[in-house]
Amino acid sequence: MRYIPHTNEEIQAMLKSQGKRSIDELFQSIPDSLIQNEPLKLPAAMDEMTLLHHMESLAGENHTLSRSRSCLGGGVYRHYIPSAVGDLIRRSEFLTPYTPYQPEIAQGTLQVMFEFQTMVAEMYGMEVANASLYDGSTALAEAVLMARRIGKNRKTVLIPLAIHPEYRQVVQTILQGFGDHLVETPYAANGGIDRGSLNDYLNEDLAACIIPYPNFFGIVEETRDIIEKVHAAGGLVIFCVQEPLSLGLFESPGAYGADIVCGEGQSLGLSPSFGGPFVGLFASKNEFVRQMPGRLCGMTTDSKGRRGFVLTLSTREQHIRREKATSNICTNQALCATQMTIYLSLLGKQGFKKLAELNWQKAEYAKQKLAAVPGVRLTHPESATFNEFVLTLPRPADTVLSELRKSGFDGGIPLERWYRSLHHCLLVNVTELNSKEDIDALAVELKGALQS
Amino acid sequence: MSTPGATGLILEEGLLFEQSVPGRIGFSLPAPDVPETDPKTKLSKNILRQKEAALPEISEVDSVRHFVRLSQQNYCKDAGLFPLGSCTMKYNPKTTEAAARISGFANSHPLASPEAMQGNLKLIYELQNYLAEISGMDFVTPWPAAGSHGELTGMLMIRAYHTAKGNPRKKVIIPDSAHGTNPASAAICQYDVVTLPSNKDGILTADAVKAVMDDNVAALMVTNPNTLGIFEENIQEICEIVHKKGGLVYCDGANLNALLGIVKLGEAGIDVLHFNLHKTFSTPHGGGGPGAGPVGVKKKLEPFLPTPLIIKENGTFKVERERPQSIGRVKAYFGNFGMLVRAYAYIREFGPQGLRHISEMAVLNSNYIRKGLEGAYHLPYSKPSLHECVFSDKFQKEKEIKTLDISKRLMDYGFHPFTIYFPLIVHGAMMIEPTESEPKASLDQFIEAMQKIAKECEENPELVKKAPHNTFRSRLDEVKAARELKLRWTV
């Protein structure tokens, strides 16, 4: 076996040095009744060439369409990833260490964490960010748990129906043990938060109000009025950002007065990979830093006075506080955070803004083209969107999508999967990867699909 | 023989933000092919970003150098022995990396229609079956993103199981040697934690469990082999005691690397077990993740498995998104799928005999180190251990040298230190897990370095107390980091 170096001679020598005659003797502390005598019922071993051939054929059973002809978004975004990102992230020194428990020989990982924290804080317009959580959905659950810790006796958490439905489901799962008030608030006709639905909850029991930004319909909404009311009631405002590139164009959550901001980082340099591994982003105001979940990297000096970095405030964490920790998280998504940091270092200040503008321009063009197809209309024509929007079709969206697939287009995501009343609605995402030519061709195919 | 430690040239590297020059860019932006509408003409000023994010402005060359230089400041498994106990730092095959990067996997979208994603669904389905076979469990959910997320998922299922029987119960019993994530996960599920002491041999006894077990206990959480590397030999009897009172037994699978093909924990009576794919199945550790923490369960817990479920019907794979008794979703989409691809490829490359060989060599290596260090370091528990061994700093304390000092000195010899101060039941613990990847020669070097350090503790204690001496940075001031709290760069 190429990954296990032992020769028979070495095995014998090593056994002998321990006074053992056989490998079996090493396992004598295990009761006989538990020792397996039959080999595991698993497929036989494969050589590398056969294995990779097998993996390629398995991947080939997926029908992944050309990236320019896909309009799939819904929290997982197709963006161009520069070659340098893939090259750097494969370096053994990033790929094969673990959590930097020994900072003297892990300054690379630690400095990247510090840079990652700075970038997340900058993007979100917040004072402080952590070193990553699993993904956007679990980051939202952690944000809700944190808001409840800060709110002490306050229990109600308002979660809009127009937030990513799978994020909402994760929050429901993780909070079920608390058995308290997770209130789903409806969306208004414009796809944004229904203001009226909040009024009953603006009281001393309100722990937090979640604001999806953009929401699952792609809508970016101005919510200063809500933030003011939530704060006046003593609650916290949690922003949840599923497409962080939107923050190159739209106002930062911090500038609005958000208390906690969480979200997904995938769109900044990570491939879709069937939904993971991604990277959960998490930031807050400074005053709440001791209630934060997850790892934090801080700047310090070494015994010779040189600048260095260490994991800090670990007294919040499970390995010290056990059942009283701010979270149970240990391993997070360090490599994905590194990948995002590399991507953002290349994109930079100007690129972040320009790429966001380009995405918005492409989506605006696609909106106009697709809504001009007879029978098709924009579901939320008055609302601002980033690179994703909803179309109402004259027919159930899933039937139209099957037609489009035949002509080589992934036309979007049918919203009926999560919203039964929206069975004619299609969520369309357009990024820099969708060329004008393909957007035009999609409009033609959509027209054809609706006529057939 | 000599150890690999030596000084080398590692370059100083500033923060990205300090290298920023206005106007510089490292990205090749695509030319716009649609009308370049000015956002200001169509969007309200109220909603447009006023203050730009202060991201660095550097070239691609700057960026590449930056990350190459930073990477060189890291010690990693690909560079040498990394005996971090309980973390199973084994070699990460390059082939599994290549497999995960195949475009059909890497570019597949989780919200595409299931008909178009048959390859992914098949891979996940098969991996679930492989993990069930390896562990002796009936069903496996692959979605948790890491071990502690698996614990949370497992404990939520346990809570749902009891709730369905009419009472979620109040307590969870956890041994004093457990990982901190165990009590933290139980607490999120609103359980009170009852700490159970290990006996003088470092294991749990049936009597100790009997003494705290009542019908308000939802579960016992064990780790087997435990964090001392010792097999919990009373596990079958313990499971029976817990089951008799209607409780369930959760097993933290962090140490599964000792048992592949040797013991199926499901047969010992375990009801719920999580796997750490980044440990046992070598999806890389990545500097602290991403991991993956699938959970195996016995049939009685099947109704509570998290959604979605992958169902095979007439050779086609379907996604079942809702189930009446499910605990619900624990993560968006399909878990850390890229890690599932790596684990699948790893299992396929090894096959049944190969997997057993992993555990045999992991246990052989650990015992070789244990033998090699006995006498030089204090071994608090004499019971045989499996894939890892735990020493303490008791002998060195006479010279006022602590585990921390010994671990720092080990760096000078060119090794990553072992896990320190864990498990908590061993004062000044040094927890050593070499894994199966290490040849005898590297173990010999490690033993030699540790022996030399033991000698240094006697002859030149100051050398050890001030270590490391050869590293890029000397000891870092953690107190200052926590007191002055600088968590981000600012101008």
Contacts between the chains, C-beta under 8 A, distances in Angstrom:
chain1	res1	chain2	res2	distance
A	1	B	350	7.4
A	1	B	354	5.8
A	1	B	357	6.2
A	3	B	90	7.8
A	3	B	91	5.3
A	3	B	93	6.1
A	3	B	436	7.8
A	3	B	437	6.3
A	4	B	357	6.2
A	4	B	358	6.9
A	4	B	361	5.3
A	4	B	436	5.3
A	4	B	437	7.0
A	5	B	437	7.4
A	5	B	438	7.3
A	5	B	439	3.8
A	5	B	440	8.0
A	6	B	361	5.5
A	6	B	364	7.5
A	6	B	439	7.0
A	6	B	440	7.3
A	10	B	439	7.4
A	10	B	440	4.8
A	11	B	361	7.9
A	11	B	364	6.7
A	13	B	440	7.2
A	14	B	364	5.7
A	14	B	365	7.9
A	14	B	368	5.0
A	14	B	440	6.1
A	15	B	364	7.1
A	17	B	368	6.8
A	17	B	371	6.3
A	18	B	367	5.6
A	18	B	368	6.6
A	18	B	371	4.9
A	20	B	367	7.9
A	23	B	360	4.9
A	23	B	364	6.8
A	26	B	360	7.2
A	26	B	363	4.9
A	26	B	364	6.2
A	26	B	367	6.1
A	26	B	384	7.9
A	26	B	386	7.6
A	27	B	262	6.1
A	27	B	363	6.9
A	27	B	386	7.5
A	28	B	384	6.7
A	29	B	230	7.0
A	29	B	231	4.9
A	29	B	233	6.3
A	29	B	383	6.8
A	29	B	384	4.3
A	29	B	385	8.0
A	29	B	386	7.4
A	30	B	231	5.0
A	30	B	233	7.1
A	30	B	262	7.2
A	30	B	263	6.0
A	31	B	233	5.9
A	31	B	236	7.0
A	33	B	236	7.3
A	34	B	235	7.9
A	34	B	236	7.4
A	34	B	263	4.9
A	34	B	264	7.9
A	34	B	267	6.4
A	34	B	268	5.7
A	35	B	262	6.5
A	35	B	263	6.7
A	36	B	261	6.1
A	36	B	262	5.9
A	36	B	263	6.6
A	36	B	264	6.4
A	39	B	261	6.6
A	39	B	352	4.2
A	39	B	353	6.2
A	39	B	356	7.1
A	40	B	133	5.7
A	40	B	134	6.1
A	40	B	260	7.9
A	40	B	261	5.1
A	40	B	352	4.1
A	40	B	355	6.3
A	40	B	356	7.4
A	41	B	133	5.5
A	41	B	352	7.3
A	42	B	130	5.8
A	42	B	133	6.1
A	42	B	134	7.6
A	42	B	347	6.7
A	42	B	351	6.3
A	42	B	352	4.7
A	42	B	355	7.3
A	43	B	348	6.3
A	43	B	351	6.6
A	44	B	351	4.8
A	44	B	352	7.5
A	45	B	348	7.8
A	45	B	349	6.4
A	45	B	350	5.9
A	45	B	351	3.0
A	45	B	352	7.9
A	45	B	353	7.0
A	45	B	354	5.0
A	46	B	348	5.5
A	46	B	349	5.7
A	46	B	351	7.2
A	48	B	95	5.3
A	48	B	349	7.4
A	51	B	95	6.4
A	51	B	99	7.5
A	51	B	345	6.3
A	51	B	348	5.8
A	51	B	349	5.3
A	52	B	95	6.5
A	52	B	98	6.5
A	52	B	99	6.5
A	54	B	348	6.9
A	55	B	99	4.3
A	55	B	102	6.0
A	55	B	105	8.0
A	55	B	341	7.6
A	55	B	345	5.9
A	56	B	102	5.8
A	56	B	104	7.5
A	58	B	104	7.9
A	58	B	119	4.8
A	58	B	122	6.6
A	58	B	123	5.6
A	59	B	102	4.5
A	59	B	103	7.2
A	59	B	104	2.9
A	59	B	105	5.0
A	59	B	108	8.0
A	59	B	119	5.5
A	60	B	104	5.8
A	60	B	119	6.6
A	61	B	104	7.9
A	61	B	118	4.8
A	61	B	119	3.3
A	61	B	122	6.5
A	62	B	104	4.8
A	62	B	105	7.4
A	62	B	108	5.1
A	62	B	116	6.5
A	62	B	117	5.4
A	62	B	118	6.7
A	62	B	119	4.1
A	62	B	120	5.8
A	63	B	116	4.4
A	63	B	117	8.0
A	64	B	103	7.0
A	64	B	104	5.7
A	64	B	107	5.3
A	64	B	108	5.1
A	64	B	109	7.4
A	64	B	112	7.6
A	64	B	116	7.5
A	67	B	107	6.9
A	70	B	109	6.8
A	72	B	109	4.4
A	72	B	111	5.6
A	72	B	112	6.0
A	74	B	111	4.7
A	75	B	111	8.0
A	75	B	332	6.6
A	76	B	109	6.0
A	76	B	110	5.9
A	76	B	111	6.7
A	76	B	333	7.1
A	78	B	107	7.8
A	78	B	109	7.5
A	80	B	30	7.1
A	82	B	26	8.0
A	82	B	27	6.5
A	82	B	28	7.0
A	82	B	60	7.5
A	84	B	26	7.8
A	84	B	60	5.7
A	84	B	63	6.5
A	84	B	64	5.7
A	87	B	64	7.9
A	88	B	64	6.6
A	88	B	67	4.7
A	88	B	68	7.3
A	88	B	71	7.8
A	90	B	97	7.1
A	91	B	67	7.6
A	91	B	68	7.4
A	91	B	71	4.7
A	92	B	76	5.3
A	92	B	77	7.7
A	92	B	78	3.5
A	92	B	79	7.1
A	93	B	71	3.7
A	93	B	72	6.6
A	93	B	74	4.3
A	93	B	76	4.9
A	93	B	78	7.6
A	93	B	79	7.5
A	94	B	67	7.9
A	94	B	71	5.6
A	94	B	74	7.2
A	94	B	76	7.9
A	94	B	286	7.2
A	94	B	287	5.8
A	95	B	76	7.4
A	95	B	78	7.5
A	95	B	92	6.7
A	95	B	97	7.6
A	95	B	284	4.9
A	95	B	286	6.1
A	95	B	287	7.9
A	96	B	76	4.3
A	96	B	77	4.0
A	96	B	78	4.7
A	96	B	82	8.0
A	96	B	92	5.5
A	96	B	284	5.5
A	96	B	285	6.6
A	96	B	286	8.0
A	97	B	74	5.3
A	97	B	75	6.3
A	97	B	76	4.3
A	97	B	77	6.8
A	97	B	82	7.3
A	97	B	285	6.6
A	97	B	287	5.2
A	97	B	416	7.8
A	98	B	82	7.5
A	98	B	84	6.0
A	98	B	87	5.5
A	98	B	89	6.3
A	98	B	285	4.2
A	98	B	287	6.9
A	98	B	288	6.2
A	99	B	285	7.8
A	99	B	287	7.2
A	99	B	288	3.8
A	100	B	287	7.0
A	100	B	288	7.1
A	101	B	84	7.5
A	101	B	419	7.7
A	101	B	420	7.9
A	102	B	75	7.8
A	102	B	407	7.0
A	102	B	408	7.9
A	102	B	411	7.0
A	102	B	416	6.6
A	102	B	417	5.5
A	103	B	473	7.0
A	103	B	476	4.9
A	104	B	408	6.9
A	104	B	411	6.1
A	104	B	468	5.3
A	104	B	471	4.3
A	104	B	472	7.0
A	104	B	473	5.0
A	104	B	474	6.8
A	104	B	475	6.8
A	104	B	476	6.8
A	105	B	73	7.8
A	105	B	74	6.9
A	105	B	75	4.0
A	105	B	411	5.5
A	105	B	416	6.7
A	105	B	468	7.8
A	105	B	471	5.6
A	105	B	472	7.3
A	106	B	73	7.6
A	106	B	74	5.5
A	106	B	75	6.8
A	106	B	287	7.7
A	107	B	70	7.4
A	107	B	73	4.0
A	107	B	74	7.3
A	107	B	472	5.8
A	107	B	473	5.8
A	108	B	70	3.9
A	108	B	71	5.1
A	108	B	72	6.9
A	108	B	73	4.0
A	108	B	74	3.9
A	109	B	74	5.6
A	109	B	287	4.2
A	109	B	288	7.2
A	111	B	13	7.5
A	111	B	15	7.2
A	111	B	70	5.5
A	111	B	73	7.5
A	112	B	67	7.7
A	112	B	70	6.0
A	112	B	287	7.8
A	114	B	15	7.4
A	114	B	487	7.7
A	114	B	488	7.2
A	114	B	489	7.2
A	115	B	15	6.3
A	115	B	16	5.3
A	115	B	17	7.5
A	115	B	489	7.4
A	117	B	487	5.8
A	117	B	488	5.2
A	118	B	15	7.9
A	118	B	17	6.6
A	118	B	488	4.2
A	118	B	489	4.5
A	119	B	53	7.7
A	119	B	55	6.2
A	121	B	488	5.1
A	122	B	53	4.3
A	122	B	54	5.1
A	122	B	55	6.3
A	123	B	53	4.8
A	123	B	55	7.7
A	125	B	51	7.1
A	125	B	53	7.6
A	127	B	488	7.9
A	128	B	487	5.2
A	128	B	488	6.5
A	129	B	487	7.7
A	129	B	488	7.0
A	131	B	288	7.7
A	132	B	289	7.5
A	134	B	145	3.9
A	134	B	146	6.8
A	134	B	149	6.4
A	134	B	289	8.0
A	134	B	290	7.7
A	134	B	331	6.6
A	134	B	336	7.8
A	135	B	145	6.8
A	135	B	331	6.3
A	135	B	332	6.2
A	136	B	332	6.6
A	137	B	329	7.6
A	137	B	331	5.7
A	137	B	332	3.8
A	138	B	145	6.8
A	138	B	149	7.2
A	138	B	330	7.9
A	138	B	331	5.9
A	145	B	188	7.5
A	164	B	332	6.9
A	166	B	329	6.0
A	166	B	332	4.0
A	166	B	333	6.8
A	167	B	332	6.1
A	169	B	307	7.7
A	169	B	328	5.5
A	169	B	329	4.0
A	170	B	328	7.7
A	170	B	329	5.2
A	170	B	330	6.4
A	170	B	331	6.2
A	170	B	332	6.4
A	172	B	328	5.7
A	172	B	329	7.9
A	173	B	156	6.8
A	173	B	306	7.0
A	173	B	327	5.7
A	173	B	328	3.7
A	173	B	329	5.6
A	173	B	330	5.7
A	174	B	152	7.2
A	174	B	156	7.8
A	174	B	188	7.0
A	174	B	330	7.5
A	176	B	156	7.1
A	176	B	159	8.0
A	176	B	327	7.1
A	176	B	328	7.2
A	177	B	156	7.2
A	177	B	159	6.3
A	177	B	188	6.5
A	177	B	189	4.6
A	177	B	190	4.0
A	178	B	190	6.6
A	179	B	190	7.9
A	220	B	47	6.4
A	221	B	47	7.9
A	222	B	44	6.9
A	222	B	46	5.1
A	222	B	47	4.8
A	224	B	46	7.8
A	247	B	49	6.8
A	247	B	53	6.8
A	248	B	49	7.2
A	248	B	53	7.4
A	249	B	39	6.0
A	249	B	48	6.8
A	249	B	49	6.2
A	250	B	47	5.8
A	250	B	48	6.6
A	250	B	49	5.8
A	251	B	46	7.7
A	251	B	47	5.7
A	251	B	48	6.3
A	251	B	49	5.2
A	251	B	50	6.5
A	252	B	49	6.3
A	252	B	51	7.3
A	252	B	53	7.2
A	255	B	49	7.8
A	255	B	50	6.4
A	255	B	51	6.8
A	271	B	106	4.5
A	271	B	107	6.0
A	272	B	106	7.5
A	272	B	107	6.0
A	272	B	108	6.4
A	272	B	109	4.8
A	272	B	110	7.0
A	273	B	100	7.8
A	273	B	105	6.9
A	273	B	106	5.4
A	273	B	107	7.9
A	273	B	108	7.2
A	273	B	337	5.6
A	273	B	338	4.5
A	274	B	105	6.9
A	274	B	108	4.7
A	274	B	109	7.3
A	274	B	110	5.0
A	274	B	117	7.2
A	274	B	120	5.2
A	274	B	333	6.9
A	274	B	334	5.2
A	274	B	337	3.9
A	274	B	338	7.7
A	275	B	110	3.3
A	275	B	332	6.5
A	275	B	333	2.4
A	275	B	334	4.7
A	275	B	335	7.4
A	275	B	337	5.8
A	276	B	145	7.0
A	276	B	290	7.4
A	276	B	331	7.3
A	276	B	333	6.0
A	276	B	334	6.9
A	276	B	335	5.9
A	276	B	336	4.2
A	276	B	337	5.2
A	276	B	338	6.5
A	276	B	339	7.7
A	277	B	145	7.3
A	277	B	289	7.7
A	277	B	290	3.5
A	277	B	292	8.0
A	277	B	336	4.2
A	277	B	337	7.7
A	277	B	338	5.3
A	277	B	339	6.1
A	289	B	485	7.4
A	289	B	487	7.3
A	295	B	288	7.0
A	296	B	487	5.8
A	297	B	487	7.1
A	298	B	481	4.0
A	298	B	482	7.1
A	298	B	485	6.1
A	298	B	486	5.7
A	298	B	487	5.5
A	299	B	481	6.9
A	299	B	486	4.1
A	299	B	487	7.9
A	300	B	476	5.5
A	300	B	477	4.8
A	300	B	478	6.9
A	300	B	480	4.8
A	300	B	481	3.8
A	300	B	484	7.5
A	300	B	486	7.8
A	301	B	476	7.3
A	301	B	477	5.6
A	301	B	480	6.7
A	302	B	473	4.5
A	302	B	474	4.6
A	302	B	475	6.2
A	302	B	476	5.0
A	302	B	477	7.1
A	303	B	466	7.7
A	303	B	474	4.5
A	303	B	475	4.8
A	303	B	476	7.9
A	303	B	477	7.4
A	304	B	474	5.3
A	306	B	473	6.3
A	306	B	474	7.8
A	308	B	473	4.6
A	308	B	476	4.8
A	309	B	476	7.7
A	310	B	476	4.9
A	310	B	478	5.3
A	310	B	481	4.9
A	312	B	478	6.9
A	312	B	481	4.4
A	312	B	482	5.1
A	312	B	485	7.1
A	312	B	487	7.6
A	313	B	482	6.0
A	313	B	485	7.5
A	317	B	180	7.5
A	318	B	148	7.1
A	318	B	179	8.0
A	318	B	180	4.0
A	318	B	181	5.1
A	318	B	183	7.6
A	318	B	184	3.8
A	319	B	179	7.7
A	319	B	180	4.1
A	319	B	181	7.9
A	319	B	422	7.3
A	320	B	180	7.1
A	321	B	180	7.5
A	321	B	184	7.6
A	322	B	180	4.9
A	322	B	183	4.2
A	322	B	184	6.1
A	322	B	193	7.5
A	323	B	183	3.8
A	323	B	184	6.0
A	323	B	186	6.6
A	323	B	187	4.0
A	323	B	193	4.6
A	324	B	187	7.4
A	325	B	180	7.0
A	325	B	184	4.5
A	325	B	187	7.7
A	327	B	184	7.0
A	328	B	148	4.5
A	328	B	149	7.9
A	328	B	151	6.7
A	328	B	152	6.0
A	328	B	181	5.2
A	328	B	184	3.7
A	328	B	185	4.3
A	328	B	187	7.6
A	328	B	188	5.9
A	329	B	146	7.4
A	329	B	148	5.8
A	329	B	149	7.7
A	330	B	146	6.8
A	330	B	147	6.8
A	330	B	148	5.0
A	330	B	179	7.8
A	330	B	180	7.7
A	330	B	181	5.3
A	331	B	146	4.2
A	331	B	147	6.6
A	331	B	148	7.3
A	331	B	278	6.8
A	331	B	285	7.7
A	331	B	288	6.1
A	331	B	289	4.3
A	331	B	290	7.7
A	331	B	291	4.3
A	332	B	146	7.4
A	332	B	288	5.8
A	332	B	289	4.6
A	332	B	290	7.9
A	333	B	145	7.7
A	333	B	286	7.8
A	333	B	289	4.7
A	333	B	290	4.7
A	334	B	286	5.3
A	334	B	287	4.1
A	334	B	288	3.5
A	334	B	289	5.0
A	334	B	290	7.8
A	335	B	284	7.3
A	335	B	286	3.0
A	335	B	287	5.9
A	335	B	288	7.9
A	335	B	289	6.6
A	335	B	290	6.2
A	336	B	286	7.7
A	336	B	289	7.5
A	336	B	290	5.8
A	338	B	286	7.7
A	338	B	287	6.6
A	342	B	63	6.8
A	342	B	67	5.8
A	344	B	55	5.7
A	345	B	16	5.4
A	345	B	26	6.6
A	345	B	55	7.8
A	345	B	56	5.7
A	345	B	58	6.2
A	345	B	63	4.6
A	345	B	66	6.9
A	345	B	67	7.7
A	346	B	26	3.9
A	346	B	27	4.8
A	346	B	60	6.1
A	346	B	63	5.4
A	347	B	26	7.5
A	347	B	27	4.8
A	347	B	55	7.1
A	348	B	24	7.2
A	348	B	25	5.2
A	348	B	26	6.1
A	348	B	27	6.5
A	348	B	55	5.4
A	348	B	56	6.0
A	348	B	57	4.8
A	348	B	58	6.6
A	349	B	20	7.7
A	349	B	52	6.0
A	349	B	53	6.8
A	349	B	54	6.7
A	349	B	55	4.5
A	349	B	56	7.2
A	349	B	57	5.2
A	350	B	23	7.7
A	350	B	25	5.5
A	350	B	57	6.8
A	351	B	25	5.7
A	351	B	26	7.7
A	351	B	27	4.1
A	351	B	29	6.3
A	352	B	52	7.8
A	352	B	53	6.1
A	352	B	55	5.5
A	353	B	49	7.8
A	353	B	52	6.3
A	354	B	29	5.6
A	355	B	27	7.6
A	355	B	29	6.4
A	357	B	39	6.1
A	358	B	29	7.2
A	358	B	30	7.1
A	358	B	32	5.9
A	360	B	39	6.1
A	361	B	32	6.5
A	361	B	34	5.4
A	361	B	35	6.9
A	361	B	36	6.2
A	361	B	37	5.6
A	362	B	34	5.5
A	364	B	34	7.8
A	364	B	37	6.1
A	364	B	42	7.2
A	365	B	34	3.9
A	365	B	35	6.5
A	384	B	43	5.5
A	384	B	44	7.4
A	384	B	47	6.1
A	401	B	113	7.3
A	405	B	113	7.6
A	405	B	116	7.4
A	410	B	109	7.5
A	410	B	112	6.4
A	413	B	111	5.0
A	417	B	321	7.6
A	432	B	30	5.3
A	435	B	33	6.1
A	436	B	33	4.2
A	436	B	34	5.1
A	437	B	33	7.7
A	439	B	34	7.6
